Amino acid sequence: MRKTVISLVLLASCVTLLAQGQRHPRRNLPFVTDTPMVHDPVMAYEDSTYYLFATGMGIQKMTSKDRKSWTVHAEPVMSVIPKWTHDSVPGFRNHVWAPDIIQWHGRWWLAYSCSTFGKNGSAIGLLSCRSLAQGLWNDEGCIVTSREQRDNWNAIDPNFVIDDDDNPWLVWGSFWDGIQLVRLDTTMHIGVSQQPRTIARRYNLSNKHVKASLPINPNPPKNPTSDYAGPNAIEAPFIFKHDGWYYLFVSWDYCCQGSKSNYRVAVGRSKTVEGPYLDSKGIDMCYGGGNLFLEGDKKAYEAAGHCAVYRFDGQDIFICHGYSIAHQGASILIQHPITWTSDGWPTLESKK
């Protein structure tokens, strides 16, 4: 859930979508910064250039040669918002949330979230292109929708993962019953026979398969940002493969409140993409498990979350947004190298 953040500059015509939609006016020219203000950042690398995509009007876009100095582009990824998004999500206009991007089978695939704050009437859309430099994206329609009073999950915060057999999967979710996972077909859509299932939540269901004495991570009793979502404060999944393990990173607690945010990142792992994802104590993330990985240090950042993990130039890199104390709670890009313990758990090096 990410809505109250005001995105930076953007907007113009750069992209051709194969759908009828709404066009945005041209605004600011590009500018360069070493302190990108972003929300829900993801990255890609092509032809010596890093691309950063984030929540914003039509999806915010930046580029860099070194991941230090970033050019903020005036044009969004989506200069046209497909008409189907407005039909599927009442109240949605052009503030597109939490994209994810992956290169697979010669194409770039970009998923994005359409929603309204604190409700689970949402949709995850799909774009594709051959080259990020050209920026000519095709509208591939909808991957999945959620409906209020029909689904006990929320179709936002998508993340692609490719398994060891080269099969694509999608993981997503925010509040309600938590993090969902489903296998995709070769068009990056959900097959007729596939059904999503929950792989992580904040609480123990205490059913007959789980000991009631298992510890759980403290979960805030009330959601301060929504009357609908409930207290299951988990969202923004990202799965990263390393050394035979799939690592599931999630964000706990609450974003989007500036200096009052208490976002933090937790992680568990599994030998298969389908899970179960266990923490270092062997507790299933589906029943409240997870190792705390990152939280606000109260010096530079009040809180931090909605992460992604990549391998760039032989180094594993963790990125997320953090609510900066120096910038009065503005959401700033954080980057850290990851190292791995002898028993295979990720840890963070100093900021890069």
NORRASUL-V330461 format. One record per residue. N is the residue number from 1. RES is the residue in one small letter. PSI is psi in whole degrees, -180 to 180 (none if undefined). D_FIRST is the distance of its C-alpha to the first C-alpha in Angstrom with 2 decimals. Layout:
n=N res=RES psi=PSI d_first=D_FIRST
n=N res=RES psi=PSI d_first=D_FIRST
This chain:
n=1 res=m psi=121 d_first=0.00
n=2 res=r psi=112 d_first=3.67
n=3 res=k psi=-37 d_first=6.43
n=4 res=t psi=-4 d_first=9.23
n=5 res=v psi=133 d_first=10.46
n=6 res=i psi=119 d_first=13.65
n=7 res=s psi=160 d_first=14.57
n=8 res=l psi=-176 d_first=18.20
n=9 res=v psi=158 d_first=21.01
n=10 res=l psi=179 d_first=21.07
n=11 res=l psi=123 d_first=22.38
n=12 res=a psi=-165 d_first=25.60
n=13 res=s psi=120 d_first=27.11
n=14 res=c psi=-27 d_first=27.18
n=15 res=v psi=144 d_first=25.91
n=16 res=t psi=118 d_first=27.57
n=17 res=l psi=141 d_first=25.48
n=18 res=l psi=61 d_first=27.47
n=19 res=a psi=153 d_first=26.01
n=20 res=q psi=141 d_first=26.58
n=21 res=g psi=-159 d_first=23.93
n=22 res=q psi=132 d_first=23.29
n=23 res=r psi=145 d_first=24.67
n=24 res=h psi=147 d_first=23.50
n=25 res=p psi=154 d_first=26.17
n=26 res=r psi=140 d_first=27.32
n=27 res=r psi=-111 d_first=26.46
n=28 res=n psi=154 d_first=26.97
n=29 res=l psi=163 d_first=29.03
n=30 res=p psi=151 d_first=27.79
n=31 res=f psi=166 d_first=28.03
n=32 res=v psi=140 d_first=28.10
n=33 res=t psi=150 d_first=26.36
n=34 res=d psi=6 d_first=26.40
n=35 res=t psi=75 d_first=23.28
n=36 res=p psi=129 d_first=20.51
n=37 res=m psi=111 d_first=17.62
n=38 res=v psi=164 d_first=14.66
n=39 res=h psi=130 d_first=10.95
n=40 res=d psi=55 d_first=10.10
n=41 res=p psi=145 d_first=13.87
n=42 res=v psi=160 d_first=16.02
n=43 res=m psi=161 d_first=19.80
n=44 res=a psi=161 d_first=22.84
n=45 res=y psi=129 d_first=26.56
n=46 res=e psi=128 d_first=29.34
n=47 res=d psi=54 d_first=32.86
n=48 res=s psi=14 d_first=32.61
n=49 res=t psi=134 d_first=29.44
n=50 res=y psi=138 d_first=25.92
n=51 res=y psi=132 d_first=23.12
n=52 res=l psi=130 d_first=19.68
n=53 res=f psi=145 d_first=16.83
n=54 res=a psi=168 d_first=13.48
n=55 res=t psi=137 d_first=10.86
n=56 res=g psi=179 d_first=13.22
n=57 res=m psi=106 d_first=15.54
n=58 res=g psi=10 d_first=16.75
n=59 res=i psi=116 d_first=15.34
n=60 res=q psi=145 d_first=16.82
n=61 res=k psi=135 d_first=19.87
n=62 res=m psi=158 d_first=22.11
n=63 res=t psi=156 d_first=25.20
n=64 res=s psi=153 d_first=27.36
n=65 res=k psi=-18 d_first=30.57
n=66 res=d psi=3 d_first=30.04
n=67 res=r psi=20 d_first=26.33
n=68 res=k psi=-50 d_first=27.53
n=69 res=s psi=121 d_first=28.21
n=70 res=w psi=134 d_first=25.61
n=71 res=t psi=119 d_first=26.35
n=72 res=v psi=117 d_first=23.58
n=73 res=h psi=144 d_first=24.42
n=74 res=a psi=-35 d_first=24.74
n=75 res=e psi=138 d_first=24.04
n=76 res=p psi=172 d_first=20.61
n=77 res=v psi=-43 d_first=20.44
n=78 res=m psi=96 d_first=20.22
n=79 res=s psi=-16 d_first=22.86
n=80 res=v psi=127 d_first=22.78
n=81 res=i psi=119 d_first=19.81
n=82 res=p psi=140 d_first=21.17
n=83 res=k psi=-31 d_first=22.21
n=84 res=w psi=-28 d_first=21.00
n=85 res=t psi=-38 d_first=17.32
n=86 res=h psi=-34 d_first=18.23
n=87 res=d psi=-37 d_first=20.31
n=88 res=s psi=-31 d_first=17.75
n=89 res=v psi=93 d_first=14.76
n=90 res=p psi=132 d_first=16.30
n=91 res=g psi=-17 d_first=15.06
n=92 res=f psi=140 d_first=13.59
n=93 res=r psi=-83 d_first=15.79
n=94 res=n psi=4 d_first=15.48
n=95 res=h psi=99 d_first=12.33
n=96 res=v psi=131 d_first=11.39
n=97 res=w psi=153 d_first=8.35
n=98 res=a psi=67 d_first=8.81
n=99 res=p psi=166 d_first=12.46
n=100 res=d psi=151 d_first=14.85
n=101 res=i psi=143 d_first=18.63
n=102 res=i psi=150 d_first=21.72
n=103 res=q psi=128 d_first=25.44
n=104 res=w psi=127 d_first=27.21
n=105 res=h psi=46 d_first=30.61
n=106 res=g psi=8 d_first=31.31
n=107 res=r psi=155 d_first=28.17
n=108 res=w psi=133 d_first=24.86
n=109 res=w psi=129 d_first=21.94
n=110 res=l psi=119 d_first=18.58
n=111 res=a psi=150 d_first=15.63
n=112 res=y psi=161 d_first=12.78
n=113 res=s psi=134 d_first=9.83
n=114 res=c psi=121 d_first=10.59
n=115 res=s psi=-179 d_first=8.64
n=116 res=t psi=150 d_first=8.61
n=117 res=f psi=125 d_first=6.49
n=118 res=g psi=7 d_first=6.54
n=119 res=k psi=156 d_first=8.80
n=120 res=n psi=23 d_first=9.63
n=121 res=g psi=91 d_first=12.06
n=122 res=s psi=169 d_first=10.77
n=123 res=a psi=148 d_first=12.76
n=124 res=i psi=119 d_first=13.22
n=125 res=g psi=172 d_first=16.10
n=126 res=l psi=134 d_first=18.75
n=127 res=l psi=159 d_first=21.04
n=128 res=s psi=155 d_first=24.13
n=129 res=c psi=166 d_first=26.83
n=130 res=r psi=-31 d_first=29.89
n=131 res=s psi=129 d_first=29.58
n=132 res=l psi=-32 d_first=26.88
n=133 res=a psi=-38 d_first=29.64
n=134 res=q psi=-34 d_first=30.44
n=135 res=g psi=24 d_first=26.87
n=136 res=l psi=98 d_first=27.93
n=137 res=w psi=142 d_first=25.12
n=138 res=n psi=138 d_first=25.77
n=139 res=d psi=117 d_first=23.45
n=140 res=e psi=14 d_first=23.43
n=141 res=g psi=-152 d_first=21.64
n=142 res=c psi=137 d_first=18.99
n=143 res=i psi=-49 d_first=18.44
n=144 res=v psi=147 d_first=16.66
n=145 res=t psi=154 d_first=15.26
n=146 res=s psi=150 d_first=13.98
n=147 res=r psi=137 d_first=15.49
n=148 res=e psi=140 d_first=15.11
n=149 res=q psi=5 d_first=18.07
n=150 res=r psi=-45 d_first=18.88
n=151 res=d psi=139 d_first=16.38
n=152 res=n psi=41 d_first=15.06
n=153 res=w psi=168 d_first=12.21
n=154 res=n psi=122 d_first=9.29
n=155 res=a psi=70 d_first=10.34
n=156 res=i psi=174 d_first=7.67
n=157 res=d psi=56 d_first=8.03
n=158 res=p psi=154 d_first=11.81
n=159 res=n psi=129 d_first=14.64
n=160 res=f psi=146 d_first=18.34
n=161 res=v psi=141 d_first=21.06
n=162 res=i psi=127 d_first=24.79
n=163 res=d psi=-179 d_first=26.92
n=164 res=d psi=-16 d_first=30.49
n=165 res=d psi=15 d_first=31.95
n=166 res=d psi=28 d_first=30.07
n=167 res=n psi=134 d_first=27.87
n=168 res=p psi=144 d_first=24.31
n=169 res=w psi=159 d_first=21.40
n=170 res=l psi=132 d_first=17.71
n=171 res=v psi=141 d_first=15.21
n=172 res=w psi=176 d_first=11.58
n=173 res=g psi=155 d_first=9.21
n=174 res=s psi=116 d_first=6.51
n=175 res=f psi=-151 d_first=8.39
n=176 res=w psi=-122 d_first=11.33
n=177 res=d psi=11 d_first=13.99
n=178 res=g psi=-148 d_first=12.15
n=179 res=i psi=131 d_first=12.82
n=180 res=q psi=151 d_first=14.93
n=181 res=l psi=139 d_first=17.81
n=182 res=v psi=149 d_first=20.27
n=183 res=r psi=141 d_first=23.20
n=184 res=l psi=164 d_first=23.51
n=185 res=d psi=-171 d_first=26.82
n=186 res=t psi=-9 d_first=28.52
n=187 res=t psi=8 d_first=26.79
n=188 res=m psi=32 d_first=23.31
n=189 res=h psi=168 d_first=22.73
n=190 res=i psi=126 d_first=22.75
n=191 res=g psi=159 d_first=26.33
n=192 res=v psi=-37 d_first=27.60
n=193 res=s psi=-4 d_first=28.40
n=194 res=q psi=136 d_first=25.14
n=195 res=q psi=136 d_first=22.70
n=196 res=p psi=154 d_first=19.43
n=197 res=r psi=155 d_first=19.65
n=198 res=t psi=132 d_first=17.66
n=199 res=i psi=-8 d_first=18.41
n=200 res=a psi=138 d_first=16.40
n=201 res=r psi=179 d_first=15.26
n=202 res=r psi=-5 d_first=15.81
n=203 res=y psi=163 d_first=18.90
n=204 res=n psi=124 d_first=22.37
n=205 res=l psi=-17 d_first=23.31
n=206 res=s psi=39 d_first=26.88
n=207 res=n psi=-176 d_first=28.45
n=208 res=k psi=-16 d_first=31.91
n=209 res=h psi=-7 d_first=30.83
n=210 res=v psi=131 d_first=29.21
n=211 res=k psi=131 d_first=31.16
n=212 res=a psi=-19 d_first=29.95
n=213 res=s psi=-5 d_first=30.91
n=214 res=l psi=134 d_first=28.36
n=215 res=p psi=150 d_first=26.42
n=216 res=i psi=159 d_first=22.67
n=217 res=n psi=136 d_first=20.32
n=218 res=p psi=133 d_first=19.67
n=219 res=n psi=124 d_first=16.57
n=220 res=p psi=139 d_first=15.71
n=221 res=p psi=-21 d_first=17.21
n=222 res=k psi=140 d_first=14.89
n=223 res=n psi=114 d_first=11.27
n=224 res=p psi=-7 d_first=11.86
n=225 res=t psi=-6 d_first=8.86
n=226 res=s psi=140 d_first=9.38
n=227 res=d psi=-3 d_first=12.75
n=228 res=y psi=-34 d_first=11.77
n=229 res=a psi=-25 d_first=9.54
n=230 res=g psi=-177 d_first=12.27
n=231 res=p psi=4 d_first=12.90
n=232 res=n psi=77 d_first=12.22
n=233 res=a psi=76 d_first=10.01
n=234 res=i psi=139 d_first=9.83
n=235 res=e psi=-174 d_first=7.76
n=236 res=a psi=58 d_first=8.53
n=237 res=p psi=150 d_first=12.16
n=238 res=f psi=125 d_first=15.08
n=239 res=i psi=130 d_first=18.66
n=240 res=f psi=130 d_first=21.64
n=241 res=k psi=134 d_first=25.29
n=242 res=h psi=123 d_first=27.90
n=243 res=d psi=47 d_first=31.46
n=244 res=g psi=2 d_first=31.21
n=245 res=w psi=150 d_first=27.91
n=246 res=y psi=124 d_first=24.36
n=247 res=y psi=124 d_first=21.95
n=248 res=l psi=111 d_first=18.46
n=249 res=f psi=137 d_first=16.17
n=250 res=v psi=163 d_first=12.91
n=251 res=s psi=132 d_first=10.76
n=252 res=w psi=155 d_first=11.50
n=253 res=d psi=-145 d_first=10.68
n=254 res=y psi=131 d_first=8.55
n=255 res=c psi=-173 d_first=7.43
n=256 res=c psi=22 d_first=7.85
n=257 res=q psi=23 d_first=11.08
n=258 res=g psi=-131 d_first=13.63
n=259 res=s psi=-13 d_first=16.49
n=260 res=k psi=-2 d_first=15.20
n=261 res=s psi=151 d_first=12.34
n=262 res=n psi=29 d_first=13.46
n=263 res=y psi=145 d_first=11.46
n=264 res=r psi=163 d_first=13.99
n=265 res=v psi=137 d_first=14.85
n=266 res=a psi=164 d_first=16.96
n=267 res=v psi=148 d_first=19.12
n=268 res=g psi=176 d_first=21.49
n=269 res=r psi=161 d_first=23.88
n=270 res=s psi=154 d_first=25.83
n=271 res=k psi=-15 d_first=28.92
n=272 res=t psi=153 d_first=27.49
n=273 res=v psi=-26 d_first=24.27
n=274 res=e psi=-10 d_first=24.04
n=275 res=g psi=-170 d_first=24.16
n=276 res=p psi=148 d_first=24.59
n=277 res=y psi=116 d_first=22.72
n=278 res=l psi=151 d_first=24.57
n=279 res=d psi=-174 d_first=24.41
n=280 res=s psi=-15 d_first=27.64
n=281 res=k psi=2 d_first=28.84
n=282 res=g psi=13 d_first=28.57
n=283 res=i psi=130 d_first=25.79
n=284 res=d psi=132 d_first=23.68
n=285 res=m psi=-20 d_first=19.93
n=286 res=c psi=-17 d_first=19.83
n=287 res=y psi=33 d_first=21.42
n=288 res=g psi=2 d_first=19.64
n=289 res=g psi=172 d_first=21.24
n=290 res=g psi=137 d_first=20.18
n=291 res=n psi=129 d_first=21.79
n=292 res=l psi=127 d_first=20.15
n=293 res=f psi=-41 d_first=20.22
n=294 res=l psi=139 d_first=18.90
n=295 res=e psi=171 d_first=17.93
n=296 res=g psi=139 d_first=18.66
n=297 res=d psi=-4 d_first=22.44
n=298 res=k psi=11 d_first=22.65
n=299 res=k psi=-57 d_first=25.00
n=300 res=a psi=-37 d_first=23.15
n=301 res=y psi=136 d_first=19.50
n=302 res=e psi=-37 d_first=18.04
n=303 res=a psi=164 d_first=15.22
n=304 res=a psi=147 d_first=14.05
n=305 res=g psi=-166 d_first=11.71
n=306 res=h psi=78 d_first=10.05
n=307 res=c psi=170 d_first=13.66
n=308 res=a psi=157 d_first=16.18
n=309 res=v psi=135 d_first=19.88
n=310 res=y psi=162 d_first=22.88
n=311 res=r psi=110 d_first=26.64
n=312 res=f psi=127 d_first=28.16
n=313 res=d psi=43 d_first=31.91
n=314 res=g psi=7 d_first=32.54
n=315 res=q psi=133 d_first=29.92
n=316 res=d psi=130 d_first=26.63
n=317 res=i psi=131 d_first=23.94
n=318 res=f psi=131 d_first=20.62
n=319 res=i psi=154 d_first=18.12
n=320 res=c psi=-177 d_first=14.83
n=321 res=h psi=147 d_first=13.74
n=322 res=g psi=146 d_first=15.16
n=323 res=y psi=103 d_first=15.30
n=324 res=s psi=129 d_first=18.96
n=325 res=i psi=-42 d_first=21.49
n=326 res=a psi=-27 d_first=24.00
n=327 res=h psi=30 d_first=21.75
n=328 res=q psi=41 d_first=20.76
n=329 res=g psi=5 d_first=17.20
n=330 res=a psi=153 d_first=16.49
n=331 res=s psi=115 d_first=14.36
n=332 res=i psi=147 d_first=17.13
n=333 res=l psi=130 d_first=17.80
n=334 res=i psi=137 d_first=19.18
n=335 res=q psi=134 d_first=21.64
n=336 res=h psi=138 d_first=23.74
n=337 res=p psi=146 d_first=26.36
n=338 res=i psi=137 d_first=26.14
n=339 res=t psi=166 d_first=29.30
n=340 res=w psi=133 d_first=30.00
n=341 res=t psi=170 d_first=31.92
n=342 res=s psi=-26 d_first=35.06
n=343 res=d psi=16 d_first=33.37
n=344 res=g psi=23 d_first=30.62
n=345 res=w psi=143 d_first=27.57
n=346 res=p psi=143 d_first=25.67
n=347 res=t psi=162 d_first=26.10
n=348 res=l psi=137 d_first=25.35
n=349 res=e psi=-179 d_first=28.13
n=350 res=s psi=160 d_first=28.29
n=351 res=k psi=138 d_first=26.14
n=352 res=k psi=none d_first=27.36
